[in-house]
């Protein structure tokens, strides 16, 4: 699933004129830190290539979830 919210007002270090982005990733279960490292590297590269956001202004937040519901049931 993907949700893009363009045109949001965001500021980092008091700078709201330079484009920036926050990417939130929800993971069912847990992953090893090496996988997070690789995903962060590749996602930052891909997002920067497809947008006008510099890699040093792309932030990724991870959320490990132990329970997810779908189709009226929990995994």
PyMOL commands that set and color helices and strands:
alter all, ss='L'
color gray80, all
select helices_A, chain A and resi 33-50+55-57
alter helices_A, ss='H'
color red, helices_A
select strands_A, chain A and resi 21-28+58-65+69-70+73-74
alter strands_A, ss='S'
color yellow, strands_A
deselect
rebuild
show_as cartoon
